[in-house]
Amino acid sequence: MENSAEAVRRWWGAFCLAMAAGLLIWGQTVLQPYLQGGWFVLYWFFCFAFTLGAIVIALMDVRAVRRRVKAEHRELLQRAIDDLTAKEGEKPTKPGK
């Protein structure tokens, strides 16, 4: 289940990725004749910043998902152990043994 923090993180990641892609497309097509000198460097710096932001957010998301999966795995293993020990205690003892 996604919680609100995951949804916000993924929204920001998608936003950064969309902005980087949009800046790339616009920079290579419509704005190419206007990007000269300092504007060129500034424009591509912003494109790089959005790309880097998308990468950092993706890494944070991978870390959060791995942490959640590890906790769920641990919980599932503990539940299985608890079920086995409960069933072991419920076994009727055979007479004479």
N, C-alpha and C positions, 0 to 999 in steps of 0.2 A: 504494500500500500504506500502510495506517495503521501507525504505530509506537505504542509504548506512551504516549509523551507526548501524541500526538493523542487517543488513547482516553481518557486521564485528563482532558485538557482538555475534551473533549466530555461526559464523564460529569459533571464539575463544572458545566458549562454547563446540562446537562439538570436537574441537581439544583437549581441556583439558579432556573431557570425554573419547575420544579415547585413549589418552595417559595413563590415569589412568587404563582403561580396559586392555590395552596392557601390562603395567607394572605388573598388577595383574596376568595376564595369564602367562607371562614370569617368574615372580617371583615364582609362584607356580609350574611351570613345568621345564623349561630349566635351569633356574639359581638357583634353590633351593640348589643344592649341593655346590655352590660357595658362597652363601650369608652366611657368618659367621662373628660374632663379629660386628665391626663397620660398615662393608659394609652392613650388614643386616639392621641396624638402618637407615643408609643413604638412602639405596634403598627404604625402606618403607616410609621414610619421603617424598621422592619425589613423591611416589604414593599418599600419603595423601595430599601433596600440590596440585597436579593436581586435585584430587577429590574435595578438598576445593575450588579450582579455578573454577571448573565447577559449584559448588553449588552457589558461589557468583555471577558468571555471569548469572546463571539461575534466581536468585533473582532480579538482575538488569534488566533482560529482562521482568520479570513479572511486575516489577514496571513501566517500560517504556510502556508496553502494557496497563496496567491499566490507566496510565496517558493519553495515546492516546485515549482509549475508552471513558474515562470521557470527554475529550475535544470534541470528535465526538458526544457524547450524548448531551452535552450542545449546540453544534452547531445545531444539528437536532431539539432540543426543541425550540431554538430561531427561526429557520426557520419556524417551524410549527406555532409558535405564530405570526410571521410576516405575514404568509399566511392567518391566521384567521383574523387578524386585517385588512389586505388588502381587503379580501372578505367582511368584515363587512362594510367597507367604500364604496364598489361597489354596495351594495344592493339598488335597486331603492326604493324610498319611495312611499308608496301607497297614492294616493290622498284622501284627507279627513282625514288623520290621522296625 
